Amino acid sequence: MKNYNENKICFIICTDNQKQLDECLMYLKLLEVPQKYEIEVLTVAGAKSMASGYNEAMNSSDARYKVYMHQDTFIIEKSFIKKILDIFKKDNTIGMIGVIGTEKLSKDGVMWHSQRCGNFYRLNENGNTENGNIFINKKNTEVETIDGLLMVTREDIPWREDIFDGWYFYDASQSMEFRKRGYKIIVPAQKCNWVIHISGHPNFYNYEKYREIFVKEYSDMVDSNYLRVLFLHSNMITLMGLPASFIKLGHEVTIPKYEVRLNEYFLEDRERIEEFLEEGNYDLVCTYDFCPSVSAACQEYNVKYFSWVYDSPLLELYTEQALNECNYISVFDRKQYERMQERKIPHLFYLPLAAEVETFGNVVVTKKDERKYKADISFVGRLYNKRGFEEIFSNGEKKYLDEAEGVLKEIQCIWDKKTSLYDKVSDDLISFASSKESNKTWGFYCIDKRYYFESMRLARKCNEIERLYILNELSQKHQVVLYTDNTDKKILPKVIFKPWVDYWTEMPKVFYVSKINLNITSRSIESGIPQRIWDIMAVGGFCLTNYQPEIEEYFDIGKDIEVYYDLNDLKQKIEYYLSHEDERIQIAINGYKKVRDKHTLTMRVEKMMSYIFNNNIEKI
């Protein structure tokens, strides 16, 4: 065992530039040296490799503490020595300290492909001082690897010059060697910069060679399942459940401030996303719903793109970008999935939506909230008025209007496995309705004209009629609270209108406090379970919904959730559950437990990842 001088600090510098070395040494002379401590400086010129140079100096010094640093690293924190000594003395399991590091090393071994922490003043030869993907940690942070610009050790562990006989990956390798021996590696909190680092033009000769050596040598220490995920918000959706799930599963998530636009292809969005992809080396890009611009960028950079679709149908799936090979698209409606097989979208798969128990369901309800949101029956939803149906028949055409209204009347307020609005109207009506749509619609979306009219016009009119009729009928006898956007209140005179609620801060409280949370599924969702049902159950609310065929695949009706099949059935169940509180509460509890144990968003993300990266998706 080596006999260390416990009160000695050795600064070790490999050098090939006298001017930079002189400046580096000048800053070392300005450091404050604690009493009873001495410093030593060793420089190595003409080393065959960084590791061999460091080994040579390490073996010639008996200092307990050694500071390995680049010649272009200048320590400007005068109390640097005291600060590192304090860290080492507080925890004898800390073996190494750096000023820049990564908590989770990218599976390809490249440190800057992961989020890094620390602080330093970086000066490029072109005057650029930006530090890239480095965040300033506010407390001492344990990391997997540190950057070689400055590495401080308390133990002498040989540098792996046997395999790293060049100038790359010596730092990552030494980090792994310390970790293999059970030592922690720390990046201290640095409110102010401890060092200045001059970063010249990099020379990547043999870089890939040493990267491959590193990944092979330390394969058991580099998490091959760890992913870098770029999550993009849109101008329409700013939910946090998906990125939270990725983080919970141990992946690194980057969320830029930039918001993409979902409803069309925008070159500006594509170019901005390509900048992110060029800078970040991401394994996966993710959005809520499908964005053509994101897909185009991912296709160009050969990066997998996952879109979690929770609208049905989503028109953007009928764009040319939806056919890109990079896409991995989940749809939650099995009927919709079957319909889309003819589109031949690569990597389209069925995956039901989920309960965001960890985020949306993590609600705190106060007494004030109970008073504010108290309701016998609440409905959170839009009424779908003025969604394009009326404009089609604005110039008369009574024959076609009568036909469309006849279909709506036939299915109104009936929910079972047989009743559907699809494939009922005549081809003449479809031709007439299609002629009223803009040419832009048919130019941008490659969608069947019949399906477009049925899902985007007829279904939405049916939604409006059913919602108005149901709410009006229920309000004749019960307290009904409607949370919606701007709507003429005169159309529902006995309904209590309230403004639309914030998804994160208010909606969970509505679902938790209301005795009965009513769900009326959009008719365009043929078989699947809409997000509203999962949200209600995520907070432990009692959900009374129209029947959807997929509900009984995942829940026990009457035990976890309650359904109605027509208006009379709905009225009867409203009466029953308002007067049977214990049963209502028990169903709400059962439903919450079911989604918590079997249907969380994190569980769905695991399934999705299994499909994308292992081509495997088991039945939910």
C-alpha positions as CSV (number, residue, x, y, z in Angstrom):
1,M,0.0,0.0,0.0
2,K,1.3,3.4,-0.9
3,N,2.3,5.8,1.9
4,Y,0.6,9.0,1.1
5,N,1.5,12.5,2.4
6,E,-1.9,13.4,3.8
7,N,-1.2,17.1,3.7
8,K,0.0,17.4,0.1
9,I,-1.9,18.3,-3.1
10,C,-0.3,17.6,-6.4
11,F,-1.3,19.4,-9.6
12,I,-0.6,17.3,-12.7
13,I,-0.6,18.8,-16.2
14,C,0.2,17.1,-19.5
15,T,1.4,19.9,-21.8
16,D,2.4,20.7,-25.3
17,N,1.8,24.5,-25.3
18,Q,4.1,26.6,-23.1
19,K,2.0,29.7,-23.4
20,Q,-1.1,28.0,-22.1
21,L,0.9,26.2,-19.4
22,D,2.4,29.5,-18.1
23,E,-1.0,31.0,-17.7
24,C,-2.3,27.8,-16.0
25,L,0.6,27.9,-13.6
26,M,0.0,31.6,-12.9
27,Y,-3.5,30.9,-11.7
28,L,-2.2,28.0,-9.5
29,K,0.1,30.5,-7.7
30,L,-2.9,32.6,-6.7
31,L,-4.6,29.8,-4.9
32,E,-5.0,29.9,-1.1
33,V,-3.2,27.0,0.5
34,P,-4.7,25.9,3.9
35,Q,-2.3,25.8,6.9
36,K,-0.2,22.6,7.2
37,Y,-0.8,21.8,3.5
38,E,1.8,22.0,0.7
39,I,1.3,21.9,-3.0
40,E,3.3,20.3,-5.7
41,V,3.1,20.8,-9.5
42,L,4.2,18.2,-12.0
43,T,4.1,18.8,-15.7
44,V,4.5,16.1,-18.3
45,A,5.7,17.0,-21.8
46,G,5.7,14.7,-24.8
47,A,3.5,12.1,-23.3
48,K,2.4,9.2,-25.6
49,S,-1.2,9.5,-24.3
50,M,-3.1,11.3,-21.6
51,A,-3.3,8.1,-19.5
52,S,0.4,7.3,-19.8
53,G,1.3,10.9,-18.9
54,Y,-0.9,10.9,-15.9
55,N,0.4,7.5,-14.7
56,E,4.0,8.7,-14.9
57,A,3.2,11.8,-12.8
58,M,0.9,9.9,-10.4
59,N,3.6,7.3,-9.6
60,S,6.2,9.9,-8.9
61,S,4.2,11.8,-6.3
62,D,3.3,10.8,-2.7
63,A,0.5,13.4,-2.5
64,R,-2.8,12.1,-1.1
65,Y,-4.8,14.5,-3.3
66,K,-4.0,14.9,-7.0
67,V,-5.5,17.4,-9.4
68,Y,-5.3,16.2,-13.0
69,M,-6.0,19.1,-15.3
70,H,-5.7,20.4,-18.9
71,Q,-3.1,23.1,-19.7
72,D,-6.0,25.3,-20.9
73,T,-7.9,25.0,-17.6
74,F,-7.4,28.0,-15.3
75,I,-8.6,27.7,-11.7
76,I,-10.0,31.1,-10.6
77,E,-11.7,30.0,-7.4
78,K,-9.0,31.0,-4.8
79,S,-10.4,28.8,-2.1
80,F,-10.5,25.8,-4.5
81,I,-8.1,23.6,-2.3
82,K,-10.2,24.2,0.8
83,K,-13.4,23.4,-0.9
84,I,-12.3,20.1,-2.3
85,L,-10.7,19.1,1.0
86,D,-14.0,19.8,2.8
87,I,-15.9,17.6,0.3
88,F,-13.4,14.7,0.7
89,K,-13.3,14.9,4.5
90,K,-17.1,14.9,4.9
91,D,-17.5,11.5,3.1
92,N,-14.6,9.0,2.8
93,T,-16.5,7.1,0.0
94,I,-16.0,10.0,-2.4
95,G,-13.0,9.1,-4.6
96,M,-13.0,11.8,-7.2
97,I,-14.3,15.3,-7.9
98,G,-14.9,17.1,-11.2
99,V,-16.4,20.4,-12.2
100,I,-18.4,18.9,-15.1
101,G,-20.1,15.5,-15.1
102,T,-23.1,13.5,-16.1
103,E,-25.4,11.7,-13.7
104,K,-26.4,9.2,-16.4
105,L,-23.9,8.4,-19.2
106,S,-25.4,8.0,-22.7
107,K,-25.3,4.4,-23.8
108,D,-22.9,5.3,-26.6
109,G,-20.4,6.5,-24.0
110,V,-20.4,10.1,-25.3
111,M,-20.7,12.4,-22.3
112,W,-22.1,15.4,-24.1
113,H,-24.9,13.3,-25.5
114,S,-26.3,13.3,-21.9
115,Q,-27.5,16.1,-19.7
116,R,-24.4,17.4,-17.9
117,C,-24.2,19.2,-14.6
118,G,-21.6,21.6,-13.2
119,N,-20.3,25.0,-14.0
120,F,-17.3,26.6,-15.7
121,Y,-16.6,29.6,-17.9
122,R,-16.0,28.2,-21.4
123,L,-14.2,30.3,-23.9
124,N,-14.0,29.1,-27.5
125,E,-11.4,30.3,-29.9
126,N,-14.2,32.1,-31.7
127,G,-15.3,33.9,-28.5
128,N,-18.4,31.8,-27.9
129,T,-19.0,31.2,-24.1
130,E,-22.1,29.0,-24.3
131,N,-22.0,25.7,-22.3
132,G,-24.4,23.6,-24.3
133,N,-26.5,21.1,-22.4
134,I,-25.0,21.8,-18.9
135,F,-27.2,22.8,-16.0
136,I,-25.8,24.4,-12.9
137,N,-26.4,22.0,-10.0
138,K,-27.4,23.7,-6.7
139,K,-26.0,20.9,-4.5
140,N,-23.2,18.4,-4.6
141,T,-24.2,15.8,-7.2
142,E,-23.1,12.2,-7.6
143,V,-22.3,11.5,-11.2
144,E,-21.2,8.5,-13.3
145,T,-18.5,10.3,-15.2
146,I,-16.6,13.6,-15.1
147,D,-14.9,15.7,-17.8
148,G,-11.2,15.5,-18.1
149,L,-10.7,19.3,-18.0
150,L,-10.3,18.9,-14.2
151,M,-10.3,15.7,-12.1
152,V,-9.4,15.6,-8.4
153,T,-8.6,12.2,-6.7
154,R,-8.0,11.0,-3.2
155,E,-6.7,7.6,-4.2
156,D,-4.1,6.5,-6.8
157,I,-5.9,4.2,-9.3
158,P,-3.9,3.4,-12.5
159,W,-5.1,5.1,-15.6
160,R,-5.9,2.5,-18.3
161,E,-3.1,3.4,-20.7
162,D,-3.2,-0.3,-21.8
163,I,-6.3,0.4,-23.9
164,F,-6.6,4.2,-24.0
165,D,-3.3,5.0,-25.7
166,G,-4.6,8.2,-27.2
167,W,-6.3,11.4,-26.1
168,Y,-10.0,10.3,-25.8
169,F,-12.1,8.6,-23.2
170,Y,-9.3,8.5,-20.6
171,D,-11.5,10.6,-18.3
172,A,-14.7,8.4,-18.8
173,S,-12.5,5.3,-18.3
174,Q,-11.0,6.6,-15.0
175,S,-14.5,7.5,-13.8
176,M,-15.5,3.9,-14.4
177,E,-12.4,2.6,-12.6
178,F,-13.2,4.6,-9.5
179,R,-16.8,3.4,-9.6
180,K,-15.7,-0.2,-10.0
181,R,-13.9,0.1,-6.7
182,G,-16.9,1.5,-5.0
183,Y,-16.0,5.1,-4.9
184,K,-18.5,8.0,-5.5
185,I,-17.7,10.7,-8.0
186,I,-19.0,14.2,-7.2
187,V,-19.6,17.4,-9.1
188,P,-19.8,20.1,-6.4
189,A,-22.3,23.0,-6.4
190,Q,-20.5,25.9,-8.0
191,K,-22.6,29.1,-7.6
192,C,-19.7,30.9,-9.3
193,N,-17.3,29.4,-11.8
194,W,-14.3,27.6,-10.3
195,V,-12.5,27.4,-13.6
196,I,-12.1,29.0,-17.0
197,H,-11.6,26.5,-19.8
198,I,-10.4,27.5,-23.3
199,S,-11.9,25.1,-25.8
200,G,-10.1,25.0,-29.2
201,H,-11.2,23.3,-32.4
202,P,-11.6,19.6,-31.6
203,N,-9.7,17.0,-33.5
204,F,-11.7,13.8,-33.5
205,Y,-9.0,11.6,-35.1
206,N,-9.5,8.0,-33.7
207,Y,-12.3,9.3,-31.5
208,E,-14.7,6.5,-32.7
209,K,-12.0,3.9,-32.1
210,Y,-11.7,4.8,-28.5
211,R,-15.5,5.2,-28.0
212,E,-16.0,1.6,-29.2
213,I,-13.2,0.4,-26.9
214,F,-14.8,2.2,-24.0
215,V,-18.3,0.9,-24.6
216,K,-17.0,-2.7,-24.9
217,E,-14.7,-2.5,-21.8
218,Y,-17.4,-1.0,-19.6
219,S,-20.5,-2.6,-21.1
220,D,-21.7,-3.9,-17.8
221,M,-21.6,-0.4,-16.3
222,V,-23.2,1.6,-19.2
223,D,-27.0,1.3,-19.1
224,S,-28.0,0.1,-22.6
225,N,-31.7,0.7,-21.8
226,Y,-31.1,4.3,-20.9
227,L,-32.5,6.7,-23.5
228,R,-32.3,10.4,-24.3
229,V,-35.8,11.6,-25.1
230,L,-36.7,14.9,-26.8
231,F,-40.3,15.8,-25.7
232,L,-42.0,18.6,-27.6
233,H,-45.0,20.5,-26.5
234,S,-47.4,21.9,-29.0
235,N,-49.4,25.0,-29.4
236,M,-52.5,22.9,-28.5
237,I,-51.3,20.4,-25.9
238,T,-49.0,21.1,-22.9
239,L,-49.5,18.0,-20.8
240,M,-46.7,16.6,-18.7
241,G,-47.7,13.0,-18.1
242,L,-45.5,11.5,-20.8
243,P,-42.2,13.2,-19.9
244,A,-42.9,12.4,-16.3
245,S,-43.3,8.7,-17.1
246,F,-40.0,8.7,-19.1
247,I,-38.2,10.2,-16.2
248,K,-39.8,7.7,-13.8
249,L,-38.5,4.9,-15.9
250,G,-34.9,6.3,-15.7
251,H,-34.6,8.1,-19.0
252,E,-33.3,11.6,-19.6
253,V,-35.9,14.0,-21.0
254,T,-35.2,17.3,-22.7
255,I,-38.2,19.7,-23.1
256,P,-37.4,22.8,-25.2
257,K,-39.5,26.0,-24.7
258,Y,-40.3,25.9,-28.4
259,E,-43.8,24.7,-29.2
260,V,-44.6,22.9,-32.5
261,R,-47.8,23.4,-34.4
262,L,-49.8,20.2,-34.8
263,N,-52.4,20.8,-37.5
264,E,-50.3,21.3,-40.5
265,Y,-46.7,20.9,-41.9
266,F,-44.6,24.0,-41.2
267,L,-41.1,24.3,-42.6
268,E,-40.1,26.6,-39.8
269,D,-41.0,24.0,-37.2
270,R,-39.2,21.3,-39.1
271,E,-36.0,23.3,-39.3
272,R,-36.1,24.2,-35.6
273,I,-36.6,20.6,-34.6
274,E,-33.7,19.6,-36.9
275,E,-31.5,22.0,-34.9
276,F,-32.5,20.2,-31.7
277,L,-31.8,16.8,-33.2
278,E,-28.4,17.9,-34.5
279,E,-27.4,19.2,-31.1
280,G,-28.8,16.5,-28.9
281,N,-28.2,13.0,-30.3
282,Y,-31.6,11.8,-29.1
283,D,-32.8,8.2,-29.2
284,L,-36.5,9.1,-29.3
285,V,-38.7,12.1,-30.0
286,C,-42.2,12.2,-28.5
287,T,-45.3,14.3,-28.7
288,Y,-48.9,14.1,-27.7
289,D,-50.8,13.6,-31.0
290,F,-49.0,13.4,-34.4
291,C,-47.1,16.4,-35.8
292,P,-46.2,16.3,-39.5
293,S,-43.3,18.7,-39.0
294,V,-41.7,16.6,-36.2
295,S,-42.0,13.5,-38.3
296,A,-40.3,15.1,-41.3
297,A,-37.4,16.2,-39.1
298,C,-37.0,12.8,-37.5
299,Q,-37.1,11.1,-40.9
300,E,-34.3,13.3,-42.1
301,Y,-32.2,12.5,-39.0
302,N,-33.2,8.9,-38.7
303,V,-34.5,9.3,-35.2
304,K,-37.5,7.3,-33.9
305,Y,-40.6,9.4,-33.4
306,F,-43.4,8.3,-31.1
307,S,-46.8,10.1,-31.1
308,W,-49.3,9.3,-28.4
309,V,-52.6,9.8,-30.1
310,Y,-55.6,10.6,-28.0
311,D,-58.0,12.0,-30.6
312,S,-60.0,9.7,-32.8
313,P,-59.8,10.2,-35.7
314,L,-56.7,12.4,-35.9
315,L,-56.6,14.1,-39.3
316,E,-52.8,14.4,-39.2
317,L,-52.6,10.6,-39.5
318,Y,-53.9,11.1,-43.1
319,T,-50.9,13.3,-44.1
320,E,-48.1,12.1,-46.3
321,Q,-45.7,12.5,-43.3
322,A,-47.6,9.8,-41.4
323,L,-46.1,7.3,-43.8
324,N,-42.6,8.0,-42.8
325,E,-40.6,5.0,-41.6
326,C,-39.4,6.8,-38.4
327,N,-43.0,7.0,-37.0
328,Y,-44.3,4.9,-34.1
329,I,-47.9,5.8,-33.6
330,S,-50.3,4.5,-31.0
331,V,-54.1,4.7,-31.5
332,F,-56.5,3.9,-28.6
333,D,-59.6,3.0,-30.6
334,R,-59.4,-0.6,-31.9
335,K,-62.0,0.2,-34.6
336,Q,-59.9,3.1,-35.7
337,Y,-56.8,0.9,-35.7
338,E,-58.6,-1.6,-38.0
339,R,-59.8,1.2,-40.3
340,M,-56.2,2.5,-40.7
341,Q,-54.7,-0.8,-41.8
342,E,-55.3,0.2,-45.4
343,R,-53.2,3.3,-44.9
344,K,-50.2,1.1,-44.4
345,I,-48.6,3.4,-41.8
346,P,-45.3,1.9,-40.6
347,H,-45.3,0.9,-36.9
348,L,-48.9,1.8,-36.2
349,F,-50.1,-0.1,-33.1
350,Y,-53.1,-0.2,-30.8
351,L,-52.5,1.0,-27.2
352,P,-55.3,2.1,-24.9
353,L,-55.0,5.5,-23.2
354,A,-54.1,5.5,-19.5
355,A,-54.6,7.1,-16.1
356,E,-52.0,9.6,-15.2
357,V,-52.2,8.7,-11.5
358,E,-48.7,10.0,-10.6
359,T,-49.4,13.5,-12.1
360,F,-53.0,14.3,-12.8
361,G,-54.2,12.0,-10.0
362,N,-51.9,13.6,-7.4
363,V,-54.5,16.1,-6.2
364,V,-55.0,17.9,-2.9
365,V,-58.5,19.0,-2.2
366,T,-59.2,21.5,0.5
367,K,-62.5,22.4,2.3
368,K,-62.7,25.5,0.1
369,D,-62.4,23.2,-3.0
370,E,-65.2,21.0,-1.7
371,R,-67.5,24.0,-1.5
372,K,-66.4,25.4,-4.9
373,Y,-66.7,22.2,-6.9
374,K,-69.5,20.4,-5.1
375,A,-72.1,19.0,-7.5
376,D,-74.5,16.1,-7.8
377,I,-73.8,15.7,-11.5
378,S,-70.9,17.4,-13.3
379,F,-70.0,17.3,-17.0
380,V,-66.7,18.6,-18.3
381,G,-66.8,18.9,-22.0
382,R,-67.6,21.0,-25.1
383,L,-71.0,21.0,-26.8
384,Y,-69.7,20.7,-30.3
385,N,-72.0,23.5,-31.6
386,K,-71.1,25.1,-34.9
387,R,-68.6,22.5,-36.1
388,G,-69.3,22.7,-39.8
389,F,-72.5,20.6,-40.2
390,E,-74.8,23.6,-40.7
391,E,-72.5,25.2,-43.3
392,I,-72.8,22.2,-45.6
393,F,-76.6,22.7,-45.8
394,S,-76.7,26.5,-45.6
395,N,-78.1,26.9,-49.1
396,G,-81.1,24.6,-48.7
397,E,-80.6,21.0,-50.1
398,K,-83.4,19.8,-47.8
399,K,-83.2,16.3,-49.3
400,Y,-79.7,15.7,-48.0
401,L,-80.3,17.5,-44.7
402,D,-83.3,15.3,-44.0
403,E,-81.3,12.2,-44.8
404,A,-78.5,13.2,-42.4
405,E,-80.9,14.2,-39.7
406,G,-82.7,10.9,-40.1
407,V,-79.5,9.0,-39.4
408,L,-78.8,11.1,-36.3
409,K,-82.3,10.5,-35.0
410,E,-82.0,6.8,-35.6
411,I,-78.9,6.4,-33.3
412,Q,-79.6,9.2,-30.8
413,C,-78.8,8.2,-27.2
414,I,-78.4,4.5,-28.0
415,W,-75.0,2.9,-27.2
416,D,-74.4,-0.8,-27.8
417,K,-72.2,-2.9,-30.0
418,K,-74.5,-2.6,-33.0
419,T,-75.5,1.0,-33.2
420,S,-73.2,3.2,-35.4
421,L,-73.5,6.2,-37.6
422,Y,-71.0,4.9,-40.1
423,D,-72.0,3.5,-43.6
424,K,-75.6,4.7,-43.3
425,V,-75.9,7.8,-45.6
426,S,-76.1,7.6,-49.3
427,D,-73.2,8.1,-51.8
428,D,-75.1,11.1,-53.2
429,L,-75.0,12.8,-49.8
430,I,-71.3,12.1,-49.4
431,S,-70.6,13.6,-52.9
432,F,-72.7,16.6,-52.0
433,A,-71.1,17.2,-48.6
434,S,-67.5,16.7,-50.1
435,S,-68.1,19.3,-52.7
436,K,-68.7,21.8,-49.8
437,E,-65.3,21.2,-48.2
438,S,-62.3,23.3,-49.3
439,N,-59.9,22.0,-51.8
440,K,-57.2,22.4,-49.2
441,T,-58.7,19.6,-47.2
442,W,-58.5,17.1,-49.9
443,G,-55.1,18.3,-51.0
444,F,-53.5,17.9,-47.5
445,Y,-55.3,14.9,-46.1
446,C,-55.4,11.6,-47.9
447,I,-58.7,10.5,-46.3
448,D,-61.8,8.7,-47.5
449,K,-64.5,11.3,-48.2
450,R,-67.2,9.2,-46.6
451,Y,-65.2,8.7,-43.5
452,Y,-64.3,12.4,-43.3
453,F,-68.0,13.4,-43.5
454,E,-69.1,10.8,-41.0
455,S,-66.4,11.4,-38.4
456,M,-65.8,15.1,-38.7
457,R,-69.3,16.4,-39.6
458,L,-72.0,13.9,-38.8
459,A,-70.4,12.6,-35.6
460,R,-69.9,16.1,-34.2
461,K,-73.4,17.1,-34.9
462,C,-74.5,14.0,-33.1
463,N,-72.3,14.9,-30.2
464,E,-74.0,18.3,-30.0
465,I,-77.6,16.9,-30.2
466,E,-76.9,14.2,-27.6
467,R,-75.1,16.4,-25.1
468,L,-77.7,19.1,-25.2
469,Y,-80.6,16.6,-24.9
470,I,-79.0,14.6,-22.1
471,L,-78.0,17.7,-20.0
472,N,-81.4,19.3,-20.5
473,E,-83.3,16.1,-19.5
474,L,-81.1,15.5,-16.4
475,S,-81.4,19.2,-15.3
476,Q,-85.1,19.0,-15.0
477,K,-84.8,17.0,-11.9
478,H,-81.2,17.2,-10.7
479,Q,-78.4,19.7,-10.1
480,V,-76.2,19.6,-13.2
481,V,-73.0,21.6,-13.5
482,L,-71.5,22.1,-16.9
483,Y,-67.9,23.1,-17.3
484,T,-67.5,24.3,-20.9
485,D,-66.2,27.0,-23.2
486,N,-68.3,30.0,-24.5
487,T,-71.8,28.7,-25.1
488,D,-75.2,30.4,-25.1
489,K,-76.6,29.6,-21.7
490,K,-80.2,30.0,-22.9
491,I,-80.1,26.6,-24.6
492,L,-79.9,24.9,-21.3
493,P,-81.8,27.1,-18.9
494,K,-81.6,24.8,-15.8
495,V,-78.0,23.8,-16.2
496,I,-75.4,25.5,-14.0
497,F,-72.8,26.9,-16.4
498,K,-69.2,27.3,-15.2
499,P,-66.1,28.3,-17.1
500,W,-63.7,25.7,-18.6
501,V,-61.4,24.4,-15.9
502,D,-57.6,24.2,-16.0
503,Y,-56.5,20.6,-16.7
504,W,-53.9,20.3,-14.0
505,T,-55.1,22.6,-11.1
506,E,-58.9,22.4,-11.3
507,M,-60.2,19.5,-13.3
508,P,-58.9,16.8,-10.9
509,K,-60.8,18.5,-8.1
510,V,-64.0,18.6,-10.1
511,F,-63.8,14.8,-10.7
512,Y,-62.9,14.1,-7.0
513,V,-65.6,16.3,-5.4
514,S,-68.5,15.6,-7.8
515,K,-70.9,12.8,-6.8
516,I,-71.4,11.7,-10.3
517,N,-68.9,12.5,-13.2
518,L,-70.8,12.1,-16.4
519,N,-69.0,11.1,-19.6
520,I,-70.6,11.3,-23.1
521,T,-68.2,9.9,-25.6
522,S,-67.8,11.5,-28.9
523,R,-69.4,9.4,-31.6
524,S,-66.2,9.5,-33.7
525,I,-64.7,7.2,-31.0
526,E,-66.2,3.9,-32.2
527,S,-65.0,1.4,-29.6
528,G,-62.2,2.9,-27.4
529,I,-62.1,4.5,-24.0
530,P,-61.6,8.3,-24.2
531,Q,-59.1,10.1,-21.9
532,R,-61.9,11.7,-19.9
533,I,-62.8,8.3,-18.3
534,W,-59.2,7.6,-17.4
535,D,-58.8,11.1,-15.9
536,I,-61.9,10.7,-13.7
537,M,-60.7,7.3,-12.4
538,A,-57.2,8.5,-11.9
539,V,-58.4,10.8,-9.0
540,G,-60.8,8.3,-7.5
541,G,-64.0,9.9,-9.0
542,F,-67.2,8.0,-9.7
543,C,-67.6,7.7,-13.5
544,L,-70.9,7.1,-15.2
545,T,-70.3,6.8,-18.9
546,N,-72.1,5.7,-22.1
547,Y,-71.2,2.1,-23.1
548,Q,-68.1,1.6,-25.2
549,P,-67.2,-1.9,-26.4
550,E,-63.7,-1.7,-25.0
551,I,-64.7,-0.8,-21.5
552,E,-65.5,-4.4,-20.5
553,E,-62.1,-5.5,-21.7
554,Y,-60.4,-3.5,-19.0
555,F,-63.0,-3.0,-16.3
556,D,-65.7,-4.8,-14.4
557,I,-68.9,-2.9,-15.2
558,G,-70.9,-2.2,-12.0
559,K,-67.8,-2.8,-9.9
560,D,-65.0,-0.5,-11.2
561,I,-67.1,1.8,-13.4
562,E,-70.8,2.2,-14.3
563,V,-72.2,2.6,-17.8
564,Y,-75.5,3.5,-19.4
565,Y,-76.9,2.2,-22.7
566,D,-79.7,4.7,-23.4
567,L,-81.3,7.8,-21.9
568,N,-83.8,5.9,-19.7
569,D,-81.0,3.7,-18.3
570,L,-79.0,6.9,-17.6
571,K,-81.8,8.5,-15.7
572,Q,-82.4,5.3,-13.6
573,K,-78.7,5.0,-12.7
574,I,-78.5,8.7,-11.8
575,E,-81.4,8.2,-9.3
576,Y,-79.9,5.0,-7.9
577,Y,-76.4,6.2,-7.3
578,L,-77.4,9.6,-5.9
579,S,-79.3,7.7,-3.3
580,H,-76.8,4.9,-2.7
581,E,-73.7,6.7,-1.6
582,D,-71.8,3.7,-0.2
583,E,-72.1,1.8,-3.5
584,R,-71.1,4.9,-5.5
585,I,-68.0,5.5,-3.3
586,Q,-67.0,1.8,-3.4
587,I,-67.1,1.8,-7.2
588,A,-65.0,4.9,-7.3
589,I,-62.4,3.3,-5.0
590,N,-62.4,0.1,-7.0
591,G,-61.9,2.0,-10.2
592,Y,-59.0,4.0,-8.8
593,K,-57.3,0.8,-7.6
594,K,-57.8,-0.8,-10.9
595,V,-56.2,2.0,-12.9
596,R,-53.4,2.5,-10.3
597,D,-52.4,-1.1,-10.4
598,K,-52.9,-2.0,-14.1
599,H,-53.4,1.1,-16.3
600,T,-51.1,3.9,-15.4
601,L,-49.4,6.0,-18.1
602,T,-46.0,4.8,-17.0
603,M,-47.1,1.2,-17.6
604,R,-48.3,2.2,-21.1
605,V,-44.9,3.9,-21.8
606,E,-43.1,0.7,-20.9
607,K,-45.3,-1.2,-23.3
608,M,-44.6,1.4,-26.0
609,M,-40.9,1.2,-25.4
610,S,-41.0,-2.5,-25.7
611,Y,-42.6,-2.3,-29.1
612,I,-40.4,0.5,-30.4
613,F,-37.0,-0.9,-29.3
614,N,-37.8,-4.7,-29.1
615,N,-40.6,-5.0,-31.6
616,N,-42.7,-6.6,-28.9
617,I,-46.1,-5.5,-27.5
618,E,-48.0,-7.8,-25.3
619,K,-51.8,-7.7,-24.9
620,I,-52.6,-5.1,-22.2
